[in-house]
Every structure is written in C-alpha cells, then in structure tokens.
Amino acid sequence: MLITCHAAPAQISLSPFKVVISFSLALMKMSPKITIGVVAYEEEETIGEALQRIVEQISGDAYEVLVVAGGRDRTLEIVKSFAREHPELIRVFEEKERRGKPAAVNTIVENARGEIVVLTDGDVFLEAGSVEALISAFNDERVGLACGRPVPLNDRNSLFGFWAHYLYQVAHEKRLEKSSAEKPFSPTGYLLAIRKEAFSPIPSEALADDAYLGMLVSRRGYLLRYEPKARVLVRFPETISDFLRQKRRTFGGFVQVKGAFGQADRDVLKEALEGVPKGLRYCRSFRELGFFAVLCLVRLLTWIAAWRDVRRKRLAEIWVPAKSTKRMWRVRSGVEKSG
C-alpha cells in the first residue's frame, strides 16, 4: 500500500522535468547544424542559378543559407526573392557598400547557427551532391577545414581556357597529394567549409581569405581535407586585364600570408620549380606549348606586381572584380556554352 500511495505523486513531481528535457531536445533538433554562406556582389547574371543549385541539394532542419549581397545591379533583389520563396531557409544581409570578401565572410560566420560553415560565391555553381561530399570530411573530428574541387567551364582550346584547365589540374593534384599525407595546403575559396570553433575574423585587408583561413586552421592544430567529389563549376577570366586583376589579388594574398605566418603554400620560386615541368608534360601540342609559355611570362609579371602592391599597400586598387568571370553560363550534361 505504501508503494501504491507514493507512486502517483512521484510521477507528477517528475513530469515538469520531462517537459523541459523534451523541449530542449526539440530545440536542438530544430537548430541547423550546417550553415551555407554565399557572398554575392553585383552578380545578377549568376546568383539565381547559384542559389537554385544550393537549394536543390539541401533539405530538412539541418541547413540554413546566409547570403551577403549588394551592389548597384539586381543582385540583392534576386536574393531577396529567393528568401521570400524559402523564408525558413534563407537569411539575407545587405552590403550597402563594397567592403571586400573578408568582411562578408566575417558577417556570415558571426551570424551562423551551424557548427560547420560552408562558404561559396554567387558567381560559381555547385554540382549536385557537392555539399554532402564536402561536409562528410568533418566526420573526422581532427578536420577543421575542407575544400572542394574547382572545375573550369572554359574551353581548353582557347588561350584562357588552356590556362584554366592547366592551373586547376595542378592545384587538384597538389591538394590531393597534401591532403592524403595530412599536410597543410592552400584551399580554394570557391567552395570550402570550416568548423565555426576553428574560425577567427579575417583581417579586412586580407587579399586571399582562403589562403589565410587555411594557414590559420592548420596553425590551430586542425587537419585540412580536400574533397574532389565536391565539385564547383567556375568560370576563369577571359581577358588579360581580368586575369591580371584576379591573380594580382590572389598572389598579393600569398605575400601577405607569408608575412603574417612566416610561410605560404605558394610563391614564385615554388611555381617555377614545380609548375614548369608539370606544364610541359600537360601540353598536348605546339599550340598549347605556346599558350603555356605566355602563361609563365604573365604569371611572373603578376607575382612582381603583387609583391609591389603589398609593399606599397595599394590594396584598394586591386580589389576590382574580374567582370568576365561573372557572365551567365548555361551548363547542360557537362557541355558549357556562353550565355
């Protein structure tokens, strides 16, 4: 009888705790684990396709999409339209004036609810399954940052198309080799993911946010992982002025990283020693040998210009976007055509 009398009150006294626990578990389930951040500034021709490809490959409460958008064109309008269609998924942060990609990335990570933050751009296209392939790297708790594989949309038979295919192939092989050996490497900023706990705000003057993050995460004791199945379609510059703008900024970023951390994954000497033999083997014809010779000369001049830019602190001058990379492309069954 004593047991019978005391059983009911005991159940009643514990029920509030059960309610609290159940509510907490429900909140944890609702909280997104993965944040996908998109940086888009004056990319009206590509941002719609970029967002559509992201939305199509994610589902459920595990994901959220944060977009930092701005410019004088319709980029922000298009992003807000997507947000209205997917209010539970997409949040928009307006960039009223161009502050550079580091500031946009900092905004995304600062406001991210996810434990893993995927970062990409509004002028590149993720292939189906790329998000899942990329975040699978974090099943290994030692991994602090992972990046995908850029795939050029340009035709190899053209001058700039050859440059794109060669440079991306060399980068692919180098990342694959170093990732397999658990050595640090320079990740691509077109598609990378980072543990939020491994992140620190990127300096506003950083010219290569991806190179900076790679070195930062490595110095904090995490591994970097390369996931080639996480493919992102990229359009390489198609004018010499756009190429010089883009690479001058990138090379300047490596000069900065070397100054900040004492080392960098790339410099002009490493390119000469490693890149020239690979380039000669990569060429299929005398025509491509000519393309490669011009590339070597242009990259040497670009490295010199980048070193001078950083030395003279002419950073604003090289934060000019490469316009030929932001035109729309139609991609069907692996065949790319200019829009």
C-alpha positions as CSV (number, residue, x, y, z in Angstrom):
1,M,0.0,0.0,0.0
2,L,2.8,2.4,0.8
3,I,4.2,1.8,-2.7
4,T,0.8,2.4,-4.3
5,C,0.3,5.7,-2.4
6,H,3.6,7.2,-3.2
7,A,3.8,6.2,-6.8
8,A,1.4,8.8,-8.2
9,P,2.9,11.9,-6.5
10,A,6.4,10.9,-7.7
11,Q,5.2,10.8,-11.3
12,I,3.6,14.2,-11.0
13,S,6.7,15.8,-9.5
14,L,9.0,14.5,-12.3
15,S,6.8,15.5,-15.2
16,P,7.9,19.1,-15.4
17,F,11.5,18.0,-15.8
18,K,10.4,15.7,-18.6
19,V,8.7,18.6,-20.3
20,V,11.8,20.8,-20.0
21,I,14.1,18.0,-21.4
22,S,11.7,17.3,-24.2
23,F,11.5,21.0,-25.1
24,S,15.3,21.3,-25.1
25,L,15.7,18.3,-27.3
26,A,13.2,19.7,-29.7
27,L,15.2,23.0,-29.9
28,M,18.4,21.1,-30.5
29,K,16.7,19.2,-33.3
30,M,15.4,22.4,-34.9
31,S,18.8,24.2,-34.7
32,P,20.7,23.9,-38.0
33,K,24.0,22.1,-38.0
34,I,25.2,23.3,-41.3
35,T,25.3,27.0,-42.5
36,I,25.9,27.7,-46.1
37,G,27.2,31.2,-46.7
38,V,27.1,32.9,-50.1
39,V,29.0,36.1,-50.9
40,A,27.4,38.0,-53.9
41,Y,28.3,41.5,-55.0
42,E,27.0,42.7,-58.4
43,E,26.4,39.2,-59.7
44,E,22.9,39.4,-61.1
45,E,23.6,37.1,-64.0
46,T,24.7,34.2,-61.9
47,I,23.3,34.5,-58.3
48,G,19.9,33.0,-59.2
49,E,21.5,29.8,-60.7
50,A,24.0,29.6,-57.8
51,L,21.3,29.7,-55.2
52,Q,19.0,27.4,-57.0
53,R,21.7,24.7,-57.2
54,I,22.3,25.1,-53.4
55,V,18.6,24.9,-52.5
56,E,18.1,21.8,-54.7
57,Q,20.7,19.7,-52.8
58,I,19.8,20.5,-49.2
59,S,16.6,19.7,-47.2
60,G,15.4,19.5,-43.6
61,D,16.2,21.5,-40.5
62,A,19.9,20.7,-40.6
63,Y,20.7,23.5,-43.0
64,E,20.4,27.3,-43.3
65,V,21.6,29.6,-46.1
66,L,23.1,33.1,-45.3
67,V,23.7,35.4,-48.2
68,V,25.6,38.7,-48.0
69,A,24.6,40.6,-51.1
70,G,24.9,44.1,-52.6
71,G,25.9,46.3,-55.5
72,R,24.2,48.6,-58.0
73,D,22.6,45.9,-60.1
74,R,19.7,43.5,-59.3
75,T,21.8,41.1,-57.1
76,L,20.1,42.0,-53.8
77,E,16.6,42.0,-55.4
78,I,17.1,38.4,-56.8
79,V,18.5,37.2,-53.4
80,K,15.5,38.7,-51.5
81,S,13.2,37.0,-54.0
82,F,14.7,33.6,-53.2
83,A,14.5,34.4,-49.5
84,R,10.7,35.1,-49.8
85,E,10.3,31.7,-51.5
86,H,12.3,30.0,-48.8
87,P,11.8,32.1,-45.6
88,E,12.6,29.2,-43.3
89,L,15.9,28.5,-45.0
90,I,17.5,31.8,-46.3
91,R,18.6,34.9,-44.5
92,V,19.9,38.0,-46.3
93,F,22.4,40.5,-45.1
94,E,22.6,43.6,-47.3
95,E,26.1,45.0,-48.1
96,K,25.4,48.7,-48.7
97,E,28.9,49.4,-49.8
98,R,31.7,47.1,-51.1
99,R,33.9,46.1,-48.1
100,G,35.6,43.1,-49.6
101,K,35.1,39.4,-49.3
102,P,36.8,39.1,-45.8
103,A,34.1,41.4,-44.3
104,A,31.3,39.4,-46.0
105,V,32.8,36.1,-44.7
106,N,33.1,37.5,-41.2
107,T,29.4,38.5,-41.3
108,I,28.4,35.1,-42.4
109,V,30.3,33.2,-39.7
110,E,29.4,35.7,-37.0
111,N,25.7,35.1,-37.7
112,A,25.9,31.4,-38.5
113,R,23.9,29.0,-36.3
114,G,25.6,25.9,-37.7
115,E,28.6,24.1,-36.3
116,I,30.0,23.8,-39.8
117,V,30.0,26.8,-42.1
118,V,30.2,26.2,-45.9
119,L,31.5,29.2,-47.9
120,T,31.0,29.8,-51.6
121,D,30.4,32.6,-54.1
122,G,27.5,34.0,-56.1
123,D,29.2,33.5,-59.4
124,V,30.1,29.8,-59.2
125,F,27.8,26.7,-59.4
126,L,27.9,23.7,-57.1
127,E,27.4,20.4,-58.7
128,A,24.7,18.1,-57.3
129,G,25.9,16.3,-54.1
130,S,28.8,18.7,-53.5
131,V,27.5,20.0,-50.1
132,E,27.1,16.5,-48.8
133,A,30.5,15.4,-50.1
134,L,32.2,18.4,-48.6
135,I,30.7,18.1,-45.1
136,S,31.5,14.4,-44.9
137,A,35.1,15.4,-44.3
138,F,34.0,16.6,-40.8
139,N,33.2,13.0,-39.7
140,D,36.8,13.1,-38.7
141,E,37.0,15.3,-35.6
142,R,40.6,16.2,-36.5
143,V,39.5,18.1,-39.6
144,G,39.0,21.9,-39.2
145,L,38.6,22.9,-42.8
146,A,37.7,21.1,-46.1
147,C,37.5,22.4,-49.6
148,G,36.1,21.2,-52.9
149,R,37.4,20.9,-56.5
150,P,37.0,23.9,-58.9
151,V,36.2,22.7,-62.4
152,P,36.7,25.3,-65.2
153,L,33.8,26.0,-67.6
154,N,36.1,27.5,-70.2
155,D,37.0,25.7,-73.4
156,R,40.6,24.2,-73.2
157,N,41.2,25.0,-76.9
158,S,41.3,28.8,-76.2
159,L,44.2,30.6,-74.6
160,F,42.4,31.4,-71.3
161,G,40.7,28.0,-71.3
162,F,44.0,26.2,-71.5
163,W,45.4,28.3,-68.7
164,A,42.3,27.4,-66.6
165,H,42.4,23.7,-67.2
166,Y,46.2,23.5,-66.6
167,L,46.2,25.6,-63.4
168,Y,43.1,23.9,-61.9
169,Q,44.6,20.4,-62.7
170,V,47.9,21.3,-61.0
171,A,46.0,22.6,-57.9
172,H,43.9,19.5,-57.8
173,E,46.9,17.2,-57.9
174,K,48.7,19.2,-55.2
175,R,45.8,19.4,-52.8
176,L,45.1,15.6,-53.3
177,E,48.7,14.8,-52.5
178,K,49.0,17.0,-49.4
179,S,45.6,16.1,-48.1
180,S,46.4,12.4,-48.3
181,A,49.6,13.0,-46.5
182,E,47.8,15.1,-43.8
183,K,49.9,18.1,-44.7
184,P,48.6,21.7,-44.9
185,F,47.8,23.2,-48.3
186,S,46.1,26.3,-49.7
187,P,42.3,25.6,-50.1
188,T,40.1,27.1,-52.7
189,G,37.7,29.8,-51.7
190,Y,35.2,28.9,-54.3
191,L,33.9,26.1,-52.1
192,L,35.2,25.5,-48.6
193,A,33.8,24.6,-45.2
194,I,35.2,25.4,-41.7
195,R,34.3,24.4,-38.2
196,K,33.0,27.5,-36.5
197,E,35.1,26.9,-33.4
198,A,38.2,27.0,-35.6
199,F,37.4,30.4,-37.1
200,S,38.7,33.8,-36.2
201,P,37.7,37.0,-38.1
202,I,39.7,37.6,-41.2
203,P,41.6,40.9,-41.3
204,S,39.8,43.4,-43.6
205,E,43.0,44.0,-45.6
206,A,43.4,40.2,-46.5
207,L,43.6,39.7,-50.2
208,A,43.3,35.9,-50.2
209,D,40.8,34.9,-47.5
210,D,41.1,31.2,-48.4
211,A,44.9,31.1,-48.0
212,Y,44.6,33.0,-44.7
213,L,42.0,30.5,-43.3
214,G,44.0,27.5,-44.4
215,M,47.1,28.7,-42.6
216,L,45.0,29.8,-39.5
217,V,43.2,26.5,-39.1
218,S,46.4,24.5,-39.7
219,R,48.3,26.6,-37.0
220,R,45.5,25.8,-34.6
221,G,46.2,22.1,-34.8
222,Y,43.4,21.0,-37.2
223,L,43.8,19.0,-40.4
224,L,42.8,20.3,-43.8
225,R,41.0,17.9,-46.1
226,Y,40.5,18.0,-49.8
227,E,37.2,16.5,-51.2
228,P,37.5,16.3,-55.0
229,K,33.9,14.9,-55.2
230,A,32.7,18.3,-54.0
231,R,32.9,19.9,-57.4
232,V,32.2,23.6,-58.1
233,L,31.9,25.0,-61.6
234,V,34.0,28.1,-62.1
235,R,34.5,30.5,-65.0
236,F,38.1,31.6,-65.5
237,P,38.9,35.1,-66.6
238,E,38.7,35.6,-70.3
239,T,40.5,38.9,-70.8
240,I,44.1,39.7,-69.9
241,S,43.0,42.6,-67.7
242,D,40.6,40.4,-65.7
243,F,43.3,37.7,-65.3
244,L,45.8,40.3,-64.0
245,R,43.2,41.8,-61.6
246,Q,42.3,38.4,-60.2
247,K,45.7,36.8,-59.9
248,R,47.4,40.0,-58.7
249,R,44.9,40.0,-55.8
250,T,45.5,36.3,-55.1
251,F,49.3,36.5,-55.3
252,G,49.2,39.5,-53.1
253,G,47.3,37.4,-50.6
254,F,50.0,34.8,-50.5
255,V,52.6,37.5,-50.0
256,Q,50.5,38.7,-47.0
257,V,50.2,35.2,-45.6
258,K,53.9,34.6,-45.8
259,G,54.4,37.9,-43.9
260,A,51.9,37.1,-41.3
261,F,52.7,33.4,-40.7
262,G,56.3,33.1,-41.9
263,Q,55.3,30.7,-44.7
264,A,52.9,30.2,-47.6
265,D,51.8,27.3,-49.8
266,R,52.7,29.3,-52.9
267,D,55.3,31.7,-54.2
268,V,57.1,32.5,-57.4
269,L,60.0,30.1,-56.8
270,K,57.8,27.2,-55.9
271,E,55.8,27.8,-59.1
272,A,58.9,27.8,-61.2
273,L,60.3,24.6,-59.8
274,E,57.1,22.7,-59.6
275,G,54.9,24.2,-62.3
276,V,57.2,24.3,-65.3
277,P,57.9,20.6,-65.5
278,K,54.2,19.8,-65.0
279,G,53.2,22.3,-67.6
280,L,55.5,20.9,-70.2
281,R,54.0,17.4,-69.6
282,Y,50.5,18.8,-69.7
283,C,50.7,20.3,-73.2
284,R,49.3,18.2,-76.0
285,S,50.5,20.3,-79.0
286,F,52.9,23.0,-80.0
287,R,49.9,25.4,-79.8
288,E,49.5,24.6,-76.2
289,L,53.2,24.9,-75.6
290,G,52.8,28.5,-76.9
291,F,49.9,29.1,-74.5
292,F,52.0,27.7,-71.6
293,A,55.0,30.0,-72.5
294,V,52.8,33.1,-72.4
295,L,51.3,31.9,-69.1
296,C,54.7,31.6,-67.5
297,L,55.6,35.1,-68.5
298,V,52.3,36.7,-67.4
299,R,52.4,34.9,-64.0
300,L,56.0,36.1,-63.4
301,L,55.0,39.7,-64.1
302,T,51.9,39.2,-61.9
303,W,53.9,38.0,-58.9
304,I,56.2,41.0,-59.2
305,A,53.2,43.4,-59.4
306,A,51.6,41.6,-56.4
307,W,54.7,42.0,-54.3
308,R,54.9,45.7,-55.1
309,D,51.2,46.1,-54.3
310,V,51.5,44.7,-50.8
311,R,54.8,46.5,-50.2
312,R,53.2,49.9,-51.2
313,K,49.8,49.0,-49.6
314,R,47.9,49.6,-52.8
315,L,45.2,47.2,-51.7
316,A,42.1,49.1,-52.7
317,E,43.3,49.3,-56.2
318,I,43.4,45.5,-56.7
319,W,40.0,44.9,-55.1
320,V,38.4,45.3,-58.5
321,P,36.3,42.4,-59.6
322,A,37.0,40.4,-62.8
323,K,33.9,41.0,-64.8
324,S,34.4,38.2,-67.4
325,T,34.0,35.6,-64.6
326,K,30.5,36.9,-63.7
327,R,28.7,36.3,-67.0
328,M,26.0,33.7,-67.1
329,W,26.8,30.2,-68.4
330,R,24.3,27.5,-69.4
331,V,25.5,24.1,-68.2
332,R,23.8,21.0,-69.6
333,S,25.1,17.4,-69.4
334,G,28.7,18.6,-69.0
335,V,28.6,20.8,-72.1
336,E,29.1,24.5,-71.3
337,K,28.0,27.4,-73.5
338,S,28.3,31.1,-73.0
339,G,25.0,32.8,-72.3
